[in-house]
Amino acid sequence: MAGDPRTVRELIEGRAATCGAAPYLIAPSTTGAERRLDFPGLERDSLGIAQLLADHGVVTGDHVAFLEPNGVDAVELFLASMAAGVVVTPLSLLSPPAALASILERSQCRLLFAAPEQVELARRVRAALGRTLPLVVTAPGWQHKLGGRDWPLPAPGADDDALLMYTSGTTGRPKGVRLSHRNLLAGARFVVAAHALTAADRVLAVLPLYHINAQVVTVLAPLLHGGSVVMPERFSTSRFWPLAARYRCTWLNVVPTMIAYLLNGTDAVRDGLDLARVRFCRSASAPLPMAHQRAFERRFGIPIVETMGLTETAGPVFSNLLDRAQRKLGSPGQAFGNAARVTEPETGVELPSGESGEIEIKGPNVMAGYLDDADATARALRPDGWLRTGDLGYRGGDGFYFITGRLKELIIKGGENIAPREIDEALLRHPALIGAAAVGVPDPAYGQDIEAGVVVRPGAEVSEAELLEFCRGALGAFRTPRAIRFLAELPKGPSGKVQRLRLLSPEGRMAAAAAPPSGTARSSKTAFPSGTARLSGTAFPAGTAAKHISERSQP
């Protein structure tokens, strides 16, 4: 790969010069003809978008945002804005208007883009914002009419802000993560190195572009290694395997919830398909239950590479290995491109291998800080540059890291630390369950005790008493939950991560109360909360890694 780009602009220019008319992005559609974008086309359209930004008075360092489903328009807005020297925020299509307006106000956004089908949402966001915000509607092919022969704004520097992303905010108001060009390209290089990607590789990208995983792993990394991306508007269980076969994809990028859905799907959609080119399936954004990994690999014959990353680290920090003989199940893997350590949370003193503590990260991928929040930045970043991830875990002697839970989710029962994931994994070994999340609850005797929310596999039948007995056999009496609550779905944030602390909220308890009683069969006539999706043949929104993918589905 020629050159060593320092910014997104240099990356776009370099690929246009070296990759010719090779396809970069293929966007299949269920309603019309597919759209294709090559590397020179990306540069041409980026110049036009940059000129449009300048025509609207946007200058270097200003903030812009967009409301777009996955596809060519979203990818070009994402890349072109950064290349122009502007800071971009892809907005979640699932967030309420008031939350989106808060993001735009805090960033002092200067311009909003929206797809035609998102204009009503954009109108409501602007109304909630309470100030004038110019809106550009991006009808298909809009960028081809813009023109532009040169970049109208000065070239950004490697340490200039490029992307502003907001965390899911499980414990309070979302924080704006400032990521520079250096951060983003470091994250992309991590992906290329960890997965040995070349220009011959093509990824099936079904995660929403308003999440760091999709942005770095399936947009920037293929641009860096000169590969290609297949990006449908939305994830669909019935179209997933046919798309992988039709476009001869070599790897897949998903989250554990999608793996659970594919396991629940029928094999009919794979009959007769040639998937021999698929080298591996990459899982990220949440811990992958080992039972699901083994079942997926046994059923589909495709190895899973589990990884881990954060918005604050421009995506991935750990990756398991491609070689099955060297990988370790239950681990997100080894550090690639950054340093990692485990510390005592209060003092920051590094702990030896095998001892549990807080995982910290340091490297060129670590954010500059949170937007206009010096206190939060100081809590997250140590003076010497180490990022406190808030994840609890330990490092094995061979450099593999293991995650046991979150610092604020840790259950302390009778003075003993209990990792919620330990309870989750035990429950998920029961064949009737497809989802589980344990949480600490107040207890007058122990300080905290354990409760768990579970999601029952469609058509299965199980009682609370049976699950408690199963846990006692797997965990012992002390670690067995005192109660099991049956849920239609587990609460999830925009990235697809289970937000277990929401189980303690009044809404979480109401959801449990609304679920069918334990010990009853889950049939297609069961009523579930709004937003629950049907499984077979269903096309989910681009936010399938978010709350609109429900682990509790109907066959």
C-alpha positions in Angstrom: 0.0 0.0 0.0 1.6 3.2 -1.2 1.9 6.2 1.1 1.0 6.7 4.7 -2.0 9.0 4.9 -2.3 11.2 8.0 -5.8 12.5 7.4 -9.0 11.4 5.7 -8.4 13.8 2.9 -5.0 12.3 2.1 -6.6 8.8 2.3 -9.3 9.7 -0.2 -6.8 11.3 -2.6 -4.4 8.4 -2.3 -6.9 5.7 -3.1 -8.3 7.6 -6.0 -4.8 7.8 -7.4 -3.8 4.2 -6.8 -7.0 2.1 -7.0 -8.5 3.3 -10.2 -12.0 2.3 -11.0 -12.1 -0.7 -8.6 -15.4 -0.7 -6.6 -15.2 0.7 -3.1 -18.8 0.7 -2.0 -21.7 -1.4 -3.3 -25.1 -0.5 -1.9 -27.8 -3.1 -2.7 -31.4 -2.0 -2.5 -34.7 -3.8 -2.0 -36.6 -1.0 -3.8 -34.4 -0.1 -6.7 -31.1 -0.7 -8.6 -28.0 -1.1 -6.6 -25.6 1.9 -6.3 -21.9 1.6 -6.8 -19.1 3.9 -5.9 -15.5 3.7 -7.0 -12.5 5.4 -5.5 -12.2 8.3 -8.1 -16.0 8.8 -7.7 -15.6 9.1 -4.0 -13.0 11.9 -4.5 -15.1 13.7 -7.1 -18.2 13.6 -4.9 -16.2 14.6 -1.8 -15.0 17.7 -3.6 -18.5 18.7 -4.5 -19.8 18.2 -0.9 -16.9 20.2 0.4 -17.8 23.1 -2.0 -21.4 22.8 -0.8 -20.3 23.1 2.8 -18.3 26.2 2.0 -21.2 27.7 0.1 -23.3 27.4 3.3 -20.7 29.3 5.2 -19.2 26.3 7.0 -15.5 26.8 7.8 -12.7 24.7 9.1 -13.5 23.2 12.5 -17.3 23.8 12.3 -19.7 21.0 13.1 -22.2 19.4 10.7 -24.5 16.4 11.1 -26.7 14.0 9.1 -29.7 11.8 9.3 -29.2 9.1 6.7 -29.8 5.4 6.3 -26.8 3.2 5.4 -25.7 3.6 1.8 -23.7 5.8 -0.6 -25.1 9.1 0.6 -24.3 8.4 4.3 -20.8 7.2 3.5 -19.9 10.1 1.3 -21.2 12.7 3.8 -19.2 11.0 6.5 -16.0 11.0 4.6 -16.3 14.2 2.6 -17.1 16.3 5.7 -14.0 15.1 7.5 -11.9 15.5 4.4 -13.1 19.1 4.0 -11.7 19.9 7.5 -15.2 19.9 9.1 -16.2 17.9 12.2 -19.1 15.5 11.4 -21.7 13.7 13.6 -23.8 10.9 12.1 -27.1 10.9 14.1 -29.0 7.9 15.3 -32.3 7.5 13.3 -33.8 5.9 16.5 -33.2 8.7 18.9 -36.0 11.1 19.9 -35.9 14.6 18.4 -35.2 16.2 21.8 -32.1 14.1 22.3 -30.9 14.9 18.8 -31.5 18.6 19.2 -29.5 18.5 22.4 -26.5 17.0 20.5 -26.8 19.6 17.8 -27.0 22.5 20.3 -24.0 21.3 22.4 -21.9 21.0 19.2 -23.2 24.3 17.8 -24.0 22.4 14.5 -24.0 24.6 11.5 -25.7 22.4 8.9 -27.9 19.3 8.9 -28.3 16.8 6.0 -31.2 14.4 5.8 -32.4 11.8 3.4 -35.9 12.4 2.0 -37.5 9.8 4.3 -35.9 11.5 7.3 -37.1 15.0 6.5 -40.0 14.8 9.0 -37.6 13.7 11.8 -35.2 16.5 10.8 -38.2 19.0 11.0 -39.0 17.9 14.5 -35.3 18.1 15.5 -35.0 21.6 14.2 -38.3 22.6 16.1 -36.9 21.2 19.3 -33.6 23.0 18.7 -35.3 26.3 18.9 -32.9 28.1 16.4 -32.5 28.3 12.7 -30.4 25.4 11.3 -30.1 25.1 7.5 -31.2 21.7 6.1 -30.0 20.0 3.0 -32.1 17.2 1.6 -30.1 14.5 -0.1 -32.2 13.0 -2.9 -30.4 10.1 -4.6 -27.7 11.3 -6.9 -27.8 14.8 -5.4 -24.0 15.0 -5.0 -23.3 14.3 -8.7 -24.8 17.8 -9.5 -22.6 19.7 -7.1 -19.3 19.9 -9.0 -16.1 21.0 -7.4 -12.5 21.0 -8.8 -10.5 21.7 -5.6 -10.9 21.7 -1.9 -12.3 25.0 -0.9 -11.1 24.8 2.7 -7.5 24.3 4.0 -6.3 20.8 4.5 -6.9 19.4 8.1 -4.0 18.3 10.2 -3.6 14.9 11.8 -4.5 16.2 15.2 -7.5 18.2 14.1 -11.0 17.0 15.2 -12.7 15.0 12.5 -15.6 13.2 14.2 -17.8 13.9 17.2 -19.7 10.9 18.6 -21.9 10.6 21.6 -21.6 7.7 24.0 -24.8 5.7 24.8 -25.0 7.3 28.2 -25.9 4.3 30.4 -25.2 6.3 33.6 -26.2 9.8 32.6 -26.1 12.4 29.9 -24.3 11.3 26.8 -20.8 12.6 26.4 -19.4 14.0 23.1 -16.2 12.0 22.1 -13.8 14.1 20.1 -11.8 12.0 17.6 -9.1 13.3 15.4 -7.9 12.2 12.0 -4.9 10.5 13.7 -7.3 8.6 16.1 -9.5 7.4 13.2 -6.7 6.2 11.0 -5.0 4.5 13.9 -8.3 2.6 14.5 -8.5 1.6 10.8 -4.9 0.4 10.8 -5.7 -1.8 13.8 -8.5 -3.5 11.9 -6.3 -4.1 8.8 -3.5 -5.5 10.9 -5.6 -7.7 13.2 -7.5 -9.3 10.3 -4.8 -9.4 7.6 -6.9 -7.5 5.2 -5.8 -6.8 1.6 -7.3 -5.2 -1.5 -8.9 -8.5 -2.3 -11.1 -8.4 0.8 -14.8 -7.4 0.8 -16.9 -6.9 3.9 -20.6 -7.3 4.4 -21.5 -4.2 6.5 -24.9 -4.3 8.2 -24.2 -2.2 11.3 -25.6 1.4 11.4 -23.2 4.1 10.3 -24.0 6.2 13.4 -21.9 3.8 15.4 -18.1 3.8 15.7 -17.9 0.1 14.7 -19.4 0.7 11.3 -17.5 4.0 10.8 -14.0 2.6 11.5 -14.3 -1.1 10.7 -16.4 -1.1 7.6 -15.8 2.4 6.1 -12.3 3.6 7.0 -10.5 0.3 7.1 -11.5 -0.9 3.6 -10.7 2.6 2.3 -7.2 2.2 3.9 -6.5 -1.3 2.5 -8.1 -0.6 -0.9 -10.8 -3.2 -0.4 -14.5 -3.0 -0.8 -17.8 -2.8 1.2 -21.2 -4.2 0.6 -23.6 -2.1 2.6 -27.4 -2.7 2.4 -29.7 -0.1 4.0 -30.6 -2.6 6.7 -29.9 -5.9 8.2 -32.3 -8.8 7.2 -32.1 -12.4 8.3 -33.4 -13.5 5.0 -31.0 -11.4 2.9 -27.8 -11.7 4.9 -26.5 -15.0 3.5 -27.7 -14.3 -0.1 -25.9 -10.9 -0.1 -22.7 -12.5 1.3 -22.8 -15.1 -1.5 -23.9 -12.8 -4.4 -21.2 -10.3 -3.8 -18.5 -12.8 -2.9 -17.8 -11.3 0.5 -14.7 -12.5 2.3 -15.6 -11.4 5.9 -18.7 -10.4 7.9 -19.0 -7.7 10.6 -21.8 -8.2 13.1 -22.8 -7.9 16.8 -23.8 -10.7 19.1 -27.5 -9.9 18.8 -27.3 -10.5 15.0 -25.5 -13.8 15.6 -28.4 -14.9 17.8 -30.8 -13.9 15.1 -28.9 -15.8 12.4 -28.9 -18.9 14.7 -32.6 -18.6 15.1 -33.2 -18.3 11.4 -33.8 -21.1 9.0 -31.2 -22.8 6.9 -33.3 -22.4 3.8 -31.8 -19.0 3.0 -28.4 -20.6 2.8 -29.3 -23.6 0.6 -27.3 -23.7 -2.6 -25.2 -20.6 -1.7 -21.5 -20.5 -2.3 -20.0 -19.0 0.8 -16.5 -20.5 0.3 -14.9 -17.1 0.1 -16.0 -16.0 3.6 -12.8 -16.2 5.7 -14.3 -15.2 9.1 -17.1 -13.4 10.9 -16.1 -10.6 13.2 -18.1 -10.0 16.4 -17.9 -6.7 18.3 -19.7 -4.1 20.4 -20.7 -6.5 23.2 -19.4 -9.7 24.8 -20.2 -12.8 22.7 -21.5 -15.8 24.8 -19.3 -18.8 24.2 -22.4 -21.0 23.6 -23.4 -18.8 20.7 -20.0 -18.8 19.2 -19.7 -22.5 19.3 -23.2 -22.9 17.9 -22.6 -20.5 15.0 -19.3 -22.1 14.0 -20.7 -25.6 14.2 -23.8 -24.7 12.2 -22.3 -22.4 9.5 -18.7 -23.5 9.4 -17.4 -19.9 9.6 -15.0 -19.0 12.4 -15.8 -16.0 14.6 -13.2 -13.5 15.6 -14.3 -11.7 18.8 -13.1 -8.2 19.3 -13.6 -5.2 21.6 -13.5 -1.5 21.2 -14.8 1.8 22.5 -16.0 5.0 21.0 -13.2 6.7 23.0 -10.6 4.6 21.2 -11.9 5.1 17.7 -13.1 1.5 17.7 -11.2 -1.7 18.3 -8.5 -2.2 21.0 -8.5 -6.0 21.2 -8.9 -8.7 18.7 -8.8 -12.5 18.9 -6.6 -14.3 16.4 -7.6 -15.6 13.0 -5.8 -18.9 13.6 -8.3 -21.2 15.5 -5.4 -23.0 17.1 -4.2 -19.8 18.7 -7.4 -18.1 19.7 -9.1 -18.2 23.1 -12.9 -18.4 23.4 -14.4 -16.0 25.8 -11.7 -13.4 25.2 -11.8 -10.3 23.0 -8.2 -11.1 22.2 -4.9 -9.3 22.3 -4.0 -5.6 21.9 -3.2 -4.4 18.3 -1.8 -1.0 17.7 -2.2 0.3 21.2 -0.9 -0.6 24.7 -3.2 -2.1 27.4 -2.9 -2.8 31.1 -5.0 -3.8 34.1 -4.9 -1.5 37.1 -6.3 -1.2 40.6 -9.2 1.2 39.9 -8.7 3.6 42.8 -5.0 4.0 42.6 -4.1 3.3 39.0 -1.4 0.9 40.1 -0.7 -1.7 37.4 -1.6 -5.3 38.4 0.2 -8.5 37.4 -1.2 -11.0 34.9 -4.1 -13.0 36.3 -5.3 -10.3 38.7 -8.6 -8.6 38.0 -8.9 -4.8 37.8 -9.8 -2.0 35.4 -8.6 -2.3 31.8 -6.8 0.8 30.5 -5.7 1.7 27.0 -3.0 4.1 25.6 -2.1 4.8 22.0 -2.7 6.9 18.9 -6.3 5.8 18.8 -7.3 7.3 22.2 -9.6 10.3 22.0 -8.5 13.9 22.7 -11.3 14.2 25.3 -15.0 15.0 25.7 -16.5 18.1 24.1 -16.7 21.0 26.6 -16.5 18.6 29.6 -13.2 18.9 31.3 -14.3 17.1 34.4 -15.5 14.0 32.5 -12.2 14.1 30.5 -10.1 14.2 33.6 -12.0 11.3 35.1 -11.5 9.2 31.9 -7.9 10.1 31.0 -5.1 9.8 33.4 -2.4 12.6 33.3 0.0 10.2 31.4 -2.5 9.5 28.7 -4.0 6.2 29.8 -7.7 5.9 29.2 -9.8 4.3 31.9 -12.3 2.1 30.0 -14.5 1.3 33.0 -14.3 -2.4 31.9 -13.2 -5.0 34.5 -11.1 -7.9 33.5 -7.7 -9.5 33.6 -4.8 -10.3 31.4 -3.6 -13.9 30.8 0.1 -14.6 30.8 0.0 -15.0 27.0 -1.4 -11.4 26.4 -5.1 -12.3 26.0 -7.5 -10.1 27.9 -10.7 -11.3 29.5 -13.6 -9.1 30.4 -15.6 -9.8 33.5 -18.0 -6.8 33.7 -18.2 -3.1 34.0 -16.8 -1.2 37.0 -20.2 0.4 37.8 -22.1 -2.9 37.1 -19.9 -4.9 39.5 -22.1 -6.8 42.1 -20.6 -6.7 45.6 -22.5 -9.3 47.7 -21.4 -9.7 51.3 -18.1 -8.1 50.4 -17.4 -10.5 47.5 -17.0 -9.1 44.0 -19.2 -10.9 41.5 -19.0 -10.1 37.7 -22.4 -10.0 36.1 -21.2 -11.7 33.0 -20.4 -14.8 35.0 -24.1 -15.1 35.8 -25.0 -14.3 32.2 -22.8 -17.0 30.8 -24.2 -19.6 33.1 -27.8 -18.8 32.3 -27.1 -18.8 28.6 -26.0 -22.4 28.8 -29.6 -23.3 29.4 -31.1 -24.3 26.0 -34.4 -22.4 26.6 -32.7 -19.0 26.9 -31.5 -16.6 24.1 -30.7 -13.7 26.3 -29.7 -13.0 30.0 -28.4 -10.1 32.0 -27.6 -10.1 35.8 -27.7 -7.0 37.9 -27.0 -6.2 41.6 -30.0 -5.1 43.7 -30.1 -3.6 47.2 -30.2 -6.2 50.0 -30.3 -5.5 53.8 -28.2 -8.5 54.7 -25.6 -8.6 51.9 -25.5 -5.0 50.7 -26.3 -6.3 47.3 -27.9 -9.5 45.9 -28.4 -10.7 42.4 -31.4 -10.7 40.1 -31.4 -11.6 36.4 -33.5 -10.7 33.4 -33.9 -13.4 30.8 -35.3 -13.8 27.3 -36.8 -17.2 26.4 -36.2 -18.7 23.0 -39.3 -18.7 20.8 -41.4 -21.8 21.4 -39.5 -22.8 24.5 -40.9 -23.3 28.0 -39.1 -22.9 31.3 -39.9 -21.8 34.8 -38.1 -19.6 37.3 -37.6 -22.6 39.6 -36.0 -24.6 36.9 -33.6 -21.7 36.0 -32.7 -21.1 39.7 -31.9 -24.8 40.1 -29.8 -24.7 36.9 -27.8 -21.8 38.3 -27.2 -23.5 41.6 -25.6 -26.4 39.7 -23.5 -24.1 37.6 -22.6 -21.3 40.0 -23.3 -22.5 43.6 -25.9 -21.1 45.9 -24.0 -17.8 46.7 -23.8 -16.7 43.1 -27.3 -17.9 42.1 -29.8 -15.0 41.5 -32.4 -14.6 44.1 -35.0 -13.9 41.4 -35.4 -14.4 37.7 -37.5 -11.9 35.6 -38.8 -12.9 32.2 -38.4 -10.2 29.6 -39.6 -9.7 26.0 -36.2 -8.2 25.2 -33.1 -7.0 27.0 -32.6 -3.2 27.1 -30.0 -2.1 24.7 -28.2 1.1 23.7 -27.5 2.4 20.2 -24.4 0.2 19.8 -26.3 -3.0 20.7 -24.8 -3.3 24.1 -27.0 -4.6 26.9 -27.7 -1.8 29.3 -28.2 -4.0 32.4 -28.5 -1.0 34.7 -31.8 -0.2 33.0 -33.2 -3.4 34.5 -33.3 -1.5 37.8 -35.4 1.4 36.4 -39.2 1.5 36.8 -39.5 0.9 33.0 -37.3 -2.2 33.3 -39.4 -3.7 36.1 -42.6 -2.8 34.2 -41.3 -4.7 31.1 -40.6 -7.7 33.3 -44.1 -7.5 34.7 -45.6 -7.3 31.2 -43.8 -10.4 30.0 -45.6 -13.8 30.0 -45.5 -15.7 33.3 -42.7 -18.1 33.8 -43.4 -21.6 32.8 -45.7 -20.8 29.9 -45.0 -21.5 26.3 -44.0 -18.6 24.1 -46.1 -18.8 21.0 -46.7 -16.7 18.0 -49.8 -15.3 19.7 -47.9 -13.9 22.6 -48.1 -10.1 22.8 -44.8 -8.3 23.2 -43.8 -4.6 23.8 -43.8 -2.3 20.8 -40.6 -2.5 18.7 -40.3 -6.3 18.9 -39.5 -7.6 15.5 -40.5 -10.7 13.7 -37.6 -12.9 12.7 -38.0 -14.8 9.4 -37.6 -12.7 6.3 -37.9 -9.4 8.3 -35.9 -6.4 7.2 -34.8 -4.5 10.2 -33.9 -0.7 10.2 -30.3 0.3 9.8 -30.2 0.5 13.6 -30.4 -3.3 13.9 -27.5 -3.2 16.3 -29.7 -1.0 18.5 -33.0 -1.4 20.2 -35.0 -2.4 17.1 -33.3 -5.7 17.1 -35.1 -7.6 19.8 -33.6 -10.9 21.0 -37.2 -11.8 21.8 -38.8 -12.5 18.4 -41.5 -14.5 16.8 -40.8 -17.3 14.3 
